[in-house]
Amino acid sequence: MRRHCLEIIYRNLHWLPNSMLVYEIRLQEGYWMRWLQDWSEGVGTGVVMSPWIFRGFIPRPYMMENEHEIGWRHAP
């Protein structure tokens, strides 16, 4: 994984429904790595947040070239 961290070309931090925080990085090879953190409980209560969980690699065939530039959005 250390080798991959040197090949990062894009980073993204965003929210999914149900208070899931997502961190994604796009690698030079064209695929993504994704981590999730559950914020559904404890926000603002002083409770320690859950750890980041590595969800895996998203292979290139599932990603679209220039998806952000053309305004593509995930289906609801």
C-alpha positions in Angstrom: 0.0 0.0 0.0 2.9 2.3 0.6 3.9 2.2 -3.1 0.3 3.2 -4.0 0.4 6.2 -1.8 3.2 7.7 -4.0 1.0 7.4 -7.1 -2.1 9.4 -5.8 -3.4 11.8 -8.4 -6.8 12.7 -6.8 -8.3 12.7 -3.3 -12.0 13.1 -2.4 -13.7 13.4 1.0 -17.5 13.3 0.9 -20.6 12.1 2.8 -22.9 9.2 1.9 -26.5 8.8 3.3 -26.8 7.7 6.9 -23.8 9.7 8.1 -21.1 7.7 6.4 -17.9 9.8 5.7 -16.0 8.5 2.7 -12.3 9.1 1.8 -11.3 8.1 -1.7 -8.0 8.4 -3.5 -7.5 7.8 -7.2 -4.2 6.1 -8.2 -2.2 6.7 -11.4 -3.2 3.2 -12.6 -6.8 4.5 -12.8 -8.5 2.7 -9.9 -9.6 4.1 -6.5 -9.0 3.1 -2.9 -11.9 3.8 -0.4 -12.2 4.1 3.4 -15.4 4.7 5.4 -16.1 6.1 8.8 -19.5 5.8 10.5 -20.7 9.1 12.0 -24.3 7.9 12.7 -23.8 7.8 16.5 -21.9 10.1 18.8 -21.7 13.3 16.7 -21.5 16.1 19.1 -21.9 13.8 22.2 -18.3 13.5 23.1 -18.3 9.8 22.1 -15.2 8.6 20.3 -15.8 8.2 16.6 -15.5 4.9 14.9 -12.2 4.1 13.2 -11.7 4.4 9.4 -12.4 1.1 7.7 -10.6 0.3 4.4 -13.4 -0.9 2.0 -11.1 -1.9 -0.8 -10.2 -1.0 -4.4 -12.6 0.2 -7.0 -11.4 -1.2 -10.3 -11.0 1.0 -13.3 -13.8 -0.5 -15.4 -16.3 0.9 -12.9 -15.0 4.4 -13.2 -15.8 6.8 -16.0 -13.1 9.1 -17.6 -13.7 12.8 -16.8 -16.7 12.0 -14.7 -16.4 15.2 -12.7 -15.8 17.4 -15.7 -19.0 16.2 -17.5 -21.1 16.4 -14.3 -21.8 12.7 -13.9 -23.5 11.7 -10.7 -24.1 8.4 -9.0 -27.6 7.0 -9.1 -29.7 7.7 -6.0 
